[in-house]
């Protein structure tokens, strides 16, 4: 098992362009619990991606 909180087996439904990103839309076929712990939330990353310039009120 991976050193993760959970493991998902997904089936790709379709792809979507989103600006300079590509989203992959999937359905979960199976899921397994991993090791216990707290998930890392996007807000916990601080300004790691430089988003404070775009969304200063979120930090």
C-alpha positions in Angstrom: 0.0 0.0 0.0 1.1 3.5 -0.7 2.1 5.8 2.1 -1.2 7.7 1.7 -4.5 8.3 3.5 -6.5 6.5 0.8 -6.1 4.8 -2.5 -8.6 5.1 -5.4 -9.1 3.1 -8.5 -10.8 5.4 -11.0 -12.3 5.1 -14.5 -11.8 8.0 -16.8 -15.1 9.5 -18.0 -13.8 12.4 -20.1 -11.3 15.2 -20.4 -11.9 18.9 -20.3 -9.7 21.9 -21.2 -9.5 24.5 -18.5 -7.2 27.3 -19.6 -3.7 26.0 -19.4 -4.8 22.8 -17.6 -6.6 19.7 -18.6 -9.1 18.2 -16.1 -9.7 14.5 -16.0 -13.2 13.6 -14.9 -13.4 10.1 -13.4 -15.7 7.9 -11.5 -14.4 5.9 -8.5 -14.5 2.2 -9.1 -12.9 1.1 -5.8 -11.3 2.7 -2.8 -9.1 1.4 -0.1 -8.2 3.1 3.2 -4.6 3.9 3.8 -2.7 5.0 6.9 -4.4 7.2 9.5 -3.6 10.9 9.4 -4.9 14.4 8.6 -5.3 15.4 5.0 -3.3 18.4 3.7 -5.8 21.1 2.6 -5.1 23.6 -0.2 -5.2 26.4 2.3 -2.4 24.8 4.3 0.0 25.2 1.4 0.4 28.9 2.0 1.7 30.8 -1.0 3.5 27.8 -2.5 1.9 28.3 -5.9 2.0 32.1 -5.9 -1.8 32.4 -5.6 -1.6 35.2 -3.0 -1.2 37.7 -5.8 -4.5 36.5 -7.3 -6.4 35.7 -4.1 -4.9 37.8 -1.3 -7.9 37.4 0.9 -7.5 33.6 1.2 -4.2 33.6 3.1 
